[in-house]
Amino acid sequence: MNHYFLDVHALQTVPPSNLNRDDTGAPKTAVYGGVPRARVSSQAWKRATREYFEDRQLLDPGELGVRTKKVVEVLADRIGALETSLKGEPAEVLAAEVVQAAGLQIAPPKRKTESAAKNGEPAPLLEAKYLLFLSSRQLDGLAALAVESAADSKAFFKGKENKARAKQLADTRHSVDIALFGRMVADVTDINVDAAAQVAHAISVHKVENESDYFTAVDDENEDDEPGAGMIGTVDFNSATLYRYAALGVHQLAENLGQGLREDEPLTTPVRRAVEAFVHGFIASLPQGKINTFGNHTLPDAVIVKLRTTRPISFVSVFEAPVRGDQGGHVREAVEELVKYIPDVERKYGDDATTLTWVLRVGPNTQKLSGLGTEAESLGELVAAVGKAVADHLETPA
């Protein structure tokens, strides 16, 4: 299969907000071009994208995964649903055995075990020592294997063949989010999955200094002779025009989905569905840090999507010299810099014959982007156009 990459670029302005906090509770920052910038980590936007898949039903639940330490509990529930006579402790025992047969490490959770012993409560279920990312179909397969082993599970999983089956079930039929964002299992490295998508840390196109909001809360039950606040505190925030970027290897996505592809549909269909969900989810999602405090519900002012055969190209370098914002906001200046920079980069490093470009924009400040590619009238139109182009490329012989 030919190598194809999707580049997704977005300019998004957020008002006073704290999308992604550091260990002190302040908005994350980075120094770029010698000045401090607002920053939202790649992990924060990946999680927001994954949550958007489910919240907006962009994908069927069977195409999504579960990331948890509580893999024994999750599997026990599925085993009990498959065979009601195994509900409860039998399902929990079988779940632990099939997880270990797959080579995954589980152990008693220390704090929960100590607390249970102190309070005279039943011992908690075994948990993985790290977050495990398993697809819904992988969990279903492991649960079915556990039910099959129920007559004599210890003898069943002593056999190399059944252990191999357990391991294979954990490494086939990957969910879309595993195929996109990858999976690392330290103890069983041969079931790791290389991520098809790379998400950059979003940074502001201009210099940003964090600010602090002093607030008070009044006790509703205070009498007139009880002046003063019931609580006093501060919360840190900033506001910024962010440059956001993600790259998606379409060929890697198709390889990762592998046996996750449905037998009753062509190769292009599930890959196209995954690409459309990613483009839609990445553009429209928003990390939820302090969202109730600031209500910073914005969408990108401008989006540029490119499908290319060369290699991923971020345009963040154009903002190494920070936008000053002294000509009426940051969006207009950022757009002007992009309009000058993108054609120059594409001319020097790109391939016009094999690169497709789409633009989605809002408002007069982004008008100059219109000439960079095919302009979409809506997010839905953009997503559909990108999905069709990807499907067309996949159908083209290597």
FENURHU-V446141 format. One record per residue. N is the residue number from 1. RES is the residue in one letter. PSI is psi in whole degrees, 0 to 359 (NA if undefined). OMEGA is omega in degrees with one decimal (* if undefined). D_LAST is the distance of its C-alpha to the last C-alpha in whole Angstrom. Layout:
BEGIN
n->{N & N}
res->{RES & RES}
psi->{PSI & PSI}
omega->{OMEGA & OMEGA}
d_last->{D_LAST & D_LAST}
END
This chain:
BEGIN
n->{1 & 2 & 3 & 4 & 5 & 6 & 7 & 8 & 9 & 10 & 11 & 12 & 13 & 14 & 15 & 16 & 17 & 18 & 19 & 20 & 21 & 22 & 23 & 24 & 25 & 26 & 27 & 28 & 29 & 30 & 31 & 32 & 33 & 34 & 35 & 36 & 37 & 38 & 39 & 40 & 41 & 42 & 43 & 44 & 45 & 46 & 47 & 48 & 49 & 50 & 51 & 52 & 53 & 54 & 55 & 56 & 57 & 58 & 59 & 60 & 61 & 62 & 63 & 64 & 65 & 66 & 67 & 68 & 69 & 70 & 71 & 72 & 73 & 74 & 75 & 76 & 77 & 78 & 79 & 80 & 81 & 82 & 83 & 84 & 85 & 86 & 87 & 88 & 89 & 90 & 91 & 92 & 93 & 94 & 95 & 96 & 97 & 98 & 99 & 100 & 101 & 102 & 103 & 104 & 105 & 106 & 107 & 108 & 109 & 110 & 111 & 112 & 113 & 114 & 115 & 116 & 117 & 118 & 119 & 120 & 121 & 122 & 123 & 124 & 125 & 126 & 127 & 128 & 129 & 130 & 131 & 132 & 133 & 134 & 135 & 136 & 137 & 138 & 139 & 140 & 141 & 142 & 143 & 144 & 145 & 146 & 147 & 148 & 149 & 150 & 151 & 152 & 153 & 154 & 155 & 156 & 157 & 158 & 159 & 160 & 161 & 162 & 163 & 164 & 165 & 166 & 167 & 168 & 169 & 170 & 171 & 172 & 173 & 174 & 175 & 176 & 177 & 178 & 179 & 180 & 181 & 182 & 183 & 184 & 185 & 186 & 187 & 188 & 189 & 190 & 191 & 192 & 193 & 194 & 195 & 196 & 197 & 198 & 199 & 200 & 201 & 202 & 203 & 204 & 205 & 206 & 207 & 208 & 209 & 210 & 211 & 212 & 213 & 214 & 215 & 216 & 217 & 218 & 219 & 220 & 221 & 222 & 223 & 224 & 225 & 226 & 227 & 228 & 229 & 230 & 231 & 232 & 233 & 234 & 235 & 236 & 237 & 238 & 239 & 240 & 241 & 242 & 243 & 244 & 245 & 246 & 247 & 248 & 249 & 250 & 251 & 252 & 253 & 254 & 255 & 256 & 257 & 258 & 259 & 260 & 261 & 262 & 263 & 264 & 265 & 266 & 267 & 268 & 269 & 270 & 271 & 272 & 273 & 274 & 275 & 276 & 277 & 278 & 279 & 280 & 281 & 282 & 283 & 284 & 285 & 286 & 287 & 288 & 289 & 290 & 291 & 292 & 293 & 294 & 295 & 296 & 297 & 298 & 299 & 300 & 301 & 302 & 303 & 304 & 305 & 306 & 307 & 308 & 309 & 310 & 311 & 312 & 313 & 314 & 315 & 316 & 317 & 318 & 319 & 320 & 321 & 322 & 323 & 324 & 325 & 326 & 327 & 328 & 329 & 330 & 331 & 332 & 333 & 334 & 335 & 336 & 337 & 338 & 339 & 340 & 341 & 342 & 343 & 344 & 345 & 346 & 347 & 348 & 349 & 350 & 351 & 352 & 353 & 354 & 355 & 356 & 357 & 358 & 359 & 360 & 361 & 362 & 363 & 364 & 365 & 366 & 367 & 368 & 369 & 370 & 371 & 372 & 373 & 374 & 375 & 376 & 377 & 378 & 379 & 380 & 381 & 382 & 383 & 384 & 385 & 386 & 387 & 388 & 389 & 390 & 391 & 392 & 393 & 394 & 395 & 396 & 397 & 398}
res->{M & N & H & Y & F & L & D & V & H & A & L & Q & T & V & P & P & S & N & L & N & R & D & D & T & G & A & P & K & T & A & V & Y & G & G & V & P & R & A & R & V & S & S & Q & A & W & K & R & A & T & R & E & Y & F & E & D & R & Q & L & L & D & P & G & E & L & G & V & R & T & K & K & V & V & E & V & L & A & D & R & I & G & A & L & E & T & S & L & K & G & E & P & A & E & V & L & A & A & E & V & V & Q & A & A & G & L & Q & I & A & P & P & K & R & K & T & E & S & A & A & K & N & G & E & P & A & P & L & L & E & A & K & Y & L & L & F & L & S & S & R & Q & L & D & G & L & A & A & L & A & V & E & S & A & A & D & S & K & A & F & F & K & G & K & E & N & K & A & R & A & K & Q & L & A & D & T & R & H & S & V & D & I & A & L & F & G & R & M & V & A & D & V & T & D & I & N & V & D & A & A & A & Q & V & A & H & A & I & S & V & H & K & V & E & N & E & S & D & Y & F & T & A & V & D & D & E & N & E & D & D & E & P & G & A & G & M & I & G & T & V & D & F & N & S & A & T & L & Y & R & Y & A & A & L & G & V & H & Q & L & A & E & N & L & G & Q & G & L & R & E & D & E & P & L & T & T & P & V & R & R & A & V & E & A & F & V & H & G & F & I & A & S & L & P & Q & G & K & I & N & T & F & G & N & H & T & L & P & D & A & V & I & V & K & L & R & T & T & R & P & I & S & F & V & S & V & F & E & A & P & V & R & G & D & Q & G & G & H & V & R & E & A & V & E & E & L & V & K & Y & I & P & D & V & E & R & K & Y & G & D & D & A & T & T & L & T & W & V & L & R & V & G & P & N & T & Q & K & L & S & G & L & G & T & E & A & E & S & L & G & E & L & V & A & A & V & G & K & A & V & A & D & H & L & E & T & P & A}
psi->{137 & 154 & 126 & 137 & 139 & 127 & 127 & 118 & 141 & 142 & 122 & 125 & 129 & 136 & 189 & 125 & 170 & 71 & 326 & 109 & 152 & 190 & 349 & 356 & 357 & 155 & 140 & 148 & 170 & 154 & 125 & 132 & 25 & 4 & 154 & 140 & 152 & 147 & 141 & 123 & 156 & 323 & 320 & 317 & 332 & 314 & 318 & 322 & 315 & 317 & 326 & 323 & 313 & 314 & 320 & 8 & 45 & 336 & 153 & 143 & 329 & 345 & 4 & 165 & 177 & 129 & 112 & 157 & 339 & 47 & 327 & 316 & 315 & 316 & 322 & 320 & 319 & 323 & 315 & 327 & 326 & 321 & 99 & 334 & 347 & 1 & 149 & 221 & 319 & 318 & 322 & 319 & 313 & 320 & 315 & 321 & 320 & 327 & 315 & 327 & 329 & 356 & 6 & 137 & 130 & 155 & 164 & 131 & 121 & 306 & 316 & 322 & 317 & 318 & 318 & 317 & 320 & 323 & 7 & 32 & 162 & 148 & 139 & 164 & 154 & 149 & 157 & 153 & 352 & 168 & 128 & 135 & 108 & 142 & 160 & 320 & 329 & 318 & 319 & 318 & 318 & 322 & 318 & 321 & 322 & 318 & 320 & 329 & 359 & 328 & 319 & 78 & 324 & 314 & 322 & 315 & 2 & 335 & 135 & 324 & 317 & 327 & 319 & 323 & 318 & 316 & 320 & 320 & 328 & 352 & 18 & 166 & 55 & 147 & 166 & 318 & 328 & 316 & 323 & 309 & 358 & 174 & 134 & 125 & 107 & 323 & 340 & 74 & 338 & 359 & 13 & 154 & 122 & 129 & 136 & 337 & 141 & 129 & 124 & 156 & 127 & 134 & 156 & 148 & 359 & 170 & 139 & 136 & 131 & 146 & 168 & 132 & 120 & 128 & 158 & 153 & 134 & 137 & 115 & 338 & 3 & 142 & 172 & 331 & 14 & 72 & 168 & 168 & 152 & 337 & 142 & 139 & 182 & 153 & 133 & 150 & 170 & 173 & 148 & 156 & 113 & 142 & 120 & 143 & 140 & 146 & 138 & 120 & 104 & 319 & 321 & 322 & 315 & 319 & 318 & 322 & 322 & 243 & 0 & 348 & 141 & 144 & 338 & 14 & 154 & 162 & 321 & 333 & 307 & 328 & 316 & 318 & 319 & 318 & 314 & 320 & 319 & 311 & 313 & 310 & 318 & 318 & 314 & 345 & 165 & 124 & 146 & 13 & 124 & 29 & 327 & 332 & 320 & 340 & 41 & 58 & 91 & 165 & 163 & 141 & 329 & 143 & 134 & 127 & 132 & 138 & 118 & 162 & 359 & 265 & 163 & 143 & 116 & 147 & 17 & 335 & 334 & 339 & 12 & 323 & 110 & 141 & 135 & 325 & 21 & 15 & 31 & 52 & 172 & 334 & 312 & 314 & 321 & 318 & 316 & 320 & 318 & 318 & 327 & 323 & 316 & 310 & 326 & 314 & 315 & 324 & 322 & 323 & 344 & 190 & 97 & 327 & 335 & 6 & 129 & 144 & 136 & 150 & 134 & 124 & 161 & 131 & 165 & 336 & 343 & 8 & 321 & 346 & 345 & 325 & 358 & 341 & 191 & 123 & 127 & 144 & 345 & 165 & 318 & 318 & 319 & 311 & 316 & 320 & 317 & 316 & 317 & 318 & 320 & 314 & 318 & 318 & 320 & 331 & 349 & 125 & 144 & NA}
omega->{175.3 & 176.7 & 177.6 & -179.9 & 171.6 & 171.5 & 178.0 & -179.5 & 179.0 & 168.3 & -177.5 & 178.9 & 176.3 & 177.9 & 176.6 & -172.7 & 175.1 & -173.2 & -169.9 & -172.0 & 171.2 & -174.8 & 176.8 & -178.0 & 179.9 & 175.7 & 179.1 & -178.8 & 174.0 & 172.9 & 179.2 & -175.4 & 176.7 & -179.8 & 178.8 & 178.1 & 167.3 & -178.4 & 170.3 & -171.6 & 178.3 & -179.4 & -178.5 & -178.3 & 173.7 & 180.0 & 178.3 & 178.9 & 178.5 & 179.7 & 179.6 & 176.8 & -175.4 & -175.5 & -177.4 & 177.1 & 177.0 & -179.9 & 175.2 & 179.3 & 179.1 & 179.1 & -178.3 & -177.8 & 177.8 & 177.5 & -172.9 & 168.5 & -173.0 & -175.3 & 178.7 & 178.7 & -179.4 & 179.9 & 179.6 & 177.9 & -179.0 & 177.5 & 178.2 & 177.7 & 178.8 & -177.6 & -173.0 & -179.8 & -179.0 & -177.4 & 177.6 & -173.6 & 178.1 & 179.2 & 179.8 & 178.1 & 179.4 & 179.6 & 179.9 & -177.1 & -179.1 & 176.6 & 179.5 & 177.5 & 178.8 & 178.1 & -178.2 & -174.8 & 176.4 & -177.9 & 176.4 & 177.1 & -168.7 & -175.3 & -179.4 & 179.8 & 178.5 & 179.4 & 179.8 & 179.6 & -179.8 & -176.1 & 179.1 & -178.1 & 177.6 & 178.3 & 179.8 & 178.0 & 175.7 & 179.4 & 172.6 & -179.9 & -179.2 & 179.1 & 175.2 & -179.5 & -179.0 & 179.2 & 178.0 & -178.9 & 174.6 & 177.6 & 177.9 & -179.8 & 178.6 & 178.0 & 179.5 & 177.9 & 178.3 & 177.7 & 178.6 & -176.6 & -167.8 & -176.4 & 178.3 & -171.3 & -178.1 & 178.0 & -178.4 & -175.2 & 171.0 & -179.7 & -179.5 & -177.6 & -178.9 & 173.6 & 178.6 & 177.3 & 179.4 & -179.9 & 179.1 & 178.8 & 179.7 & -174.5 & 175.1 & 179.8 & 179.6 & 174.9 & -179.6 & -177.5 & 173.3 & 179.4 & -179.4 & -168.4 & 174.0 & 178.8 & 175.2 & 176.1 & -171.8 & -175.1 & -178.3 & -171.1 & -178.0 & 171.7 & 173.5 & 178.8 & 177.3 & -177.9 & 174.5 & -177.2 & 173.6 & -179.0 & -180.0 & 169.9 & 177.0 & 177.0 & 179.2 & 179.6 & -175.2 & 177.1 & -179.8 & 171.8 & 176.5 & 177.0 & -177.8 & 179.3 & 175.8 & -178.4 & 174.8 & 175.8 & -176.3 & 174.4 & -175.8 & -176.9 & 178.1 & 174.3 & -178.8 & -178.5 & 176.5 & -178.3 & 177.1 & -176.6 & 175.1 & 178.8 & 176.9 & 179.1 & 176.4 & 174.1 & -178.6 & -179.1 & 168.0 & 172.6 & -171.5 & 164.7 & -173.4 & 167.2 & -178.9 & -177.2 & 172.9 & 177.0 & -178.9 & 174.5 & -176.1 & 179.1 & 179.1 & 177.4 & 179.2 & 179.0 & -178.6 & -179.9 & 172.5 & -178.3 & 173.6 & 178.5 & -179.9 & -178.6 & -174.7 & 179.6 & -178.3 & -178.6 & -172.8 & -171.5 & -179.7 & 177.6 & 177.4 & 179.9 & 179.9 & 179.2 & -179.2 & 178.6 & -179.1 & -178.8 & 179.0 & -175.7 & -179.4 & -178.6 & -169.0 & -176.0 & -179.3 & 174.0 & -169.6 & 179.8 & 176.3 & -175.4 & 178.8 & 179.8 & -171.9 & 179.5 & -172.7 & -176.5 & 176.7 & 174.4 & -178.7 & 173.3 & -177.8 & 177.3 & 173.8 & 178.3 & 178.4 & 172.1 & -172.2 & 178.8 & -178.1 & 172.7 & -178.5 & 178.4 & 172.4 & 178.1 & -175.7 & -177.1 & -179.4 & -178.7 & 174.5 & 168.3 & -171.9 & 173.8 & -175.0 & 177.9 & -179.3 & 178.5 & 176.9 & 177.4 & -174.3 & -174.3 & -176.9 & -179.5 & 178.8 & 178.2 & 179.7 & 178.5 & 179.1 & -178.3 & 176.8 & -171.0 & -173.0 & 179.3 & -179.9 & 178.3 & -178.5 & -180.0 & -176.1 & -171.8 & -174.0 & 178.2 & -176.2 & -174.5 & -175.8 & -177.1 & 175.5 & -176.8 & 174.7 & -179.9 & 171.7 & -174.4 & -179.2 & 170.7 & -176.6 & -178.9 & -177.7 & -174.3 & -173.9 & 178.5 & -173.3 & -175.8 & -175.9 & -177.9 & 178.2 & -176.3 & 177.8 & -179.0 & -178.9 & 177.0 & 179.2 & 179.3 & 178.4 & -178.0 & -179.5 & -179.8 & 178.8 & 179.4 & 179.7 & -179.9 & 177.8 & 179.0 & 178.9 & 179.8 & -178.3 & -179.8 & -179.1 & -179.1 & 179.3 & *}
d_last->{5 & 5 & 9 & 11 & 15 & 18 & 21 & 24 & 27 & 31 & 34 & 37 & 41 & 43 & 47 & 49 & 47 & 46 & 42 & 42 & 45 & 46 & 48 & 51 & 50 & 49 & 46 & 43 & 43 & 41 & 42 & 40 & 41 & 44 & 45 & 45 & 43 & 42 & 39 & 38 & 36 & 32 & 34 & 36 & 33 & 31 & 34 & 35 & 31 & 31 & 35 & 33 & 31 & 34 & 37 & 35 & 33 & 30 & 29 & 30 & 32 & 31 & 27 & 29 & 31 & 34 & 35 & 39 & 41 & 43 & 40 & 43 & 45 & 42 & 41 & 45 & 44 & 42 & 43 & 46 & 45 & 43 & 47 & 50 & 52 & 50 & 50 & 52 & 53 & 51 & 48 & 48 & 49 & 46 & 43 & 44 & 44 & 40 & 39 & 41 & 39 & 36 & 37 & 38 & 41 & 44 & 47 & 50 & 50 & 53 & 54 & 54 & 55 & 58 & 59 & 59 & 62 & 64 & 64 & 64 & 61 & 59 & 56 & 53 & 50 & 48 & 45 & 42 & 43 & 40 & 38 & 35 & 32 & 32 & 30 & 32 & 30 & 31 & 35 & 35 & 34 & 36 & 39 & 38 & 38 & 42 & 43 & 42 & 44 & 47 & 50 & 49 & 47 & 48 & 48 & 44 & 43 & 44 & 42 & 39 & 37 & 38 & 37 & 34 & 33 & 35 & 32 & 29 & 30 & 30 & 27 & 25 & 25 & 24 & 26 & 24 & 26 & 26 & 22 & 22 & 25 & 25 & 28 & 30 & 32 & 35 & 36 & 33 & 30 & 28 & 28 & 27 & 24 & 22 & 22 & 19 & 22 & 24 & 27 & 29 & 33 & 34 & 37 & 39 & 39 & 43 & 45 & 47 & 50 & 50 & 53 & 56 & 57 & 61 & 61 & 64 & 64 & 68 & 69 & 70 & 73 & 75 & 78 & 80 & 81 & 78 & 76 & 73 & 70 & 69 & 66 & 64 & 61 & 58 & 55 & 52 & 50 & 48 & 46 & 43 & 40 & 37 & 34 & 31 & 28 & 25 & 21 & 19 & 16 & 14 & 11 & 15 & 16 & 14 & 15 & 18 & 19 & 18 & 21 & 22 & 20 & 22 & 22 & 23 & 20 & 17 & 14 & 14 & 18 & 19 & 17 & 18 & 21 & 21 & 20 & 22 & 25 & 24 & 24 & 28 & 29 & 29 & 30 & 33 & 34 & 37 & 39 & 42 & 44 & 48 & 46 & 50 & 52 & 50 & 48 & 45 & 43 & 41 & 37 & 35 & 37 & 33 & 30 & 27 & 23 & 20 & 16 & 15 & 12 & 15 & 17 & 19 & 23 & 26 & 29 & 32 & 33 & 34 & 37 & 38 & 41 & 42 & 42 & 46 & 47 & 50 & 49 & 49 & 46 & 43 & 40 & 41 & 41 & 38 & 36 & 38 & 36 & 33 & 33 & 34 & 32 & 28 & 28 & 29 & 27 & 24 & 25 & 25 & 22 & 20 & 17 & 19 & 16 & 14 & 16 & 18 & 22 & 24 & 28 & 30 & 34 & 37 & 41 & 42 & 41 & 37 & 38 & 36 & 33 & 32 & 31 & 28 & 26 & 26 & 29 & 29 & 32 & 32 & 30 & 29 & 28 & 26 & 24 & 24 & 22 & 20 & 19 & 18 & 16 & 14 & 14 & 12 & 9 & 9 & 9 & 6 & 4 & 0}
END
